[in-house]
């Protein structure tokens, strides 16, 4: 009897001798018959043995169909497998807008989910990595804190975006409102304007300066340096 025509019962009996899911996955990829027989089994075993690595991978890589199958097999959308966070955090971090939208539609999804430890949110990750579409999607839910701080440095999404020079993200956060434009983070108590000035993000600096509540002379510790000093210190004469 050819391997491609083995009854399902024999297929499952054979894979009981495999000591790792990666070995079963290798068998499942040999032909269509084995794939169709073992695919659902693999997803269920992944959930029960590993907490669903498949869902984390799908969120990170933007694979909606894989995410759908993992959730159908019982994957926990709020489970974090490492310090980067769960599926929502990963989709936000890697800018997988379509996948994040799909995940947010699932029962139990919290768009303002706080990472333990640290308290970072999906919005915080999306802002740091400059994924404007993802930031806009999260803000549009109306269920996130646009000014959420994370430990231990009390960094806000605006602080991260300003430091990295993500102009469109800064625009979205300022336009949304409820954002403290002068928030200061440890250990040097730099404001978003100070971060942008230090790293030479001219357009971000110009945008922040148009905000009616921005303080141009906010001082950082321990030497009371202002944003102007940080710009000069970084050699950004413009």
N, C-alpha and C positions, 0 to 999 in steps of 0.2 A: 504494500500500500504506500503510495507516494505521500510525503509529508504534507503536501498541499491539499490532500483529501482526507486527512485524519479527522475522526469525529471530535467534536468540541470537548467531550469528556476526556479523551486521551490527551488532547492539547493541554488541558488544565492539569492533568496528572503529570505530564512531562515537566511543566514549569515549576511544579512543587520542588523539584530538585535544584532549581536556581536559587542561589543564596543572596541575590541582590536584584533590585528592580532594574538596574541597568542591563543585567543579563537577560531578563524577561523582555525588556524593550528591544534588545538586539534580536531576539527570536521573533518578536512581533514585526520586525522590519524585513524579514526574509521574503515574505510574499503577502498577497492580499488576504488570503485565507487566515493566516496567522494574525495579521493586523486586525481584521474584523473580529476575530475570536477573542483577542487579548486586550484590545484597546480600552474597553470599559473597565476591565479587571485592573489594568495598570493605573488608571485614574483613582479607582477606589483604594487600591493598595497604597498609592502615593499619599492620599489623605490620611489613612490610618497609621502609616508608618512614619511619615515625614511632615504631617501637618499641611500637605499640599505644596510641594516645591513647584508643581506645575502651574499653580495659580500665580505664585510669585514670579516665575519665569515669564508667564504670559503678560503680566502687568508691566514688567520691565521691557519686554520686547515688542509690546503692542499687538499681541495675538489674541484677538477677541474670541475666536472659536475655541481655542485652548482654554481660555478663561471660562467660557460658557460650559464646557465639558467638566472642568474641575469643580465649578460650583454645583453642577448637577450631580456630581459624585459626593457632595457633602463638604466641600472645602469651606473653611471659615474665612469670610472676607475681612475680618478684623484681626486675624492672627499674624503676628510678626515673626518671621523666621530668623531675622538677624537685626543688627542695630540700625539698619537703614529704614526699617519699618515694614508695614504690611503692604498689601496690593495697592491701596490708594496712594500711599507714600511713594511707592516705586513708580507707578504710572505718572504721578506728578513730577517726580525727580527726573525721569527720562523723557518727559514731554509727550507722553502717549495720550493725546487728547481724546481720540475716539474710544480708546480702551477705558480711560478714566470716566468718560461719560457713561459707558456701559456699566461700569462698576458702581457708579453713583446711583444707578437705577435699581440696584439690588437691595433686597431687604437686609437691614442691619448696617448698611453703609453710612458712615459718619464723615461728611466732608471736612469736618474740623477735628478729626481724630488726632489725639495727642500721643506722640511717641514717648515711650518709657524706656530708658530715662531721657530727660532733657526737655520733653514737652513740645518738640517740633511738630508742625502740622504739614499736611500736603501743600498748603499754600506757601509755607516757608521754603520748602524744597523747590517748588516750581519757580518762586521768585529768585532764589539764589542761582538757579541754572538758566534763567532767562527765557523760560517757556511762556511767552505772553498769552498764547491761546489757552493754555492750561490755567494760567492765573485768571483769565477772564471767565473761564468756565466755573472755577471754584467760587469766584466772587458772585457770579450770577445765581448761585444756589441760595444766596441770602442766609446761609447757615454757617458761615465761617467768620472768625474774628480776624479782620484784616490787619490788626495791630498786635496779634498774638506774640508774646515773647517766649524765647526758649532759654533754658538753663545750660550752662552756668553763666552765660554772658549777657543775658537779657536782650538778645538780638531779635529784631522784628523783620518781617518780610521786606519792608522798605529799606532797612539797614543793609540786608544782604544784597538787594537789587542795586542799591546805590554803590556799594563797594565794588560790585562786578561790572558796573557801567551799563546795566540793562535799561536803556532809556524807555522802551515801550512798557516795560513792567512798572517802572517808576510812575509813568503817566497813568497807567490803569489804577494803581494804588492811590495816588493823589486824587484822581477823579472820583474814586469810590467814596472818599471821605472816611471819617472815623479813624484816621491815621494820625499818629503823633509825629509830625514832621521833624521835631527836634529830639526825638528819643535818643538816649545815650546808653551805650553798652559797655560792659566791663571788658577788659580791665582798665582801659584808658579813657572810658567815658566819651568815646567819639560819637558824634551825631551822623546821620546819613550825609549831610553836607560835608562834614569833615572826611568821611570815607571817600566820597566822590572826588573831593579836592586832592586828597593824598595820592590817589591813583590816576589822576589826570583825566577823569571822565568829564570833559568840558560841557557836553550837551546836557548831561545829568545835573551838573552844577548850575548851569543856566536855568534849567527847568525848576530846580529847587528854589532858586533865588526869586522866582516869580510867585512863589507861594506866599500868601499874605501873612502867615504866622511864622515863617522861617526866621531863625535867629542866626545872623551872620557871625556873631562873636561868641557862640557857645564854646566854652573852654573844656579841654580834655585834661586828664590827670596823667602824671603828677605835676606837670610843669605849666598848666594853664594855657596850652597851645590852642589857637583858634584855627578855623578852616583855612584862613589865609596862610598861616604858618605851615600847615600840612601841604598846601599846594606848593609853597616855596621849597619846602623840605624834599618834596618829590621831584623838584626841578621843572614844575609845570608853570612856566611863566605866563602862558596865555590866560 
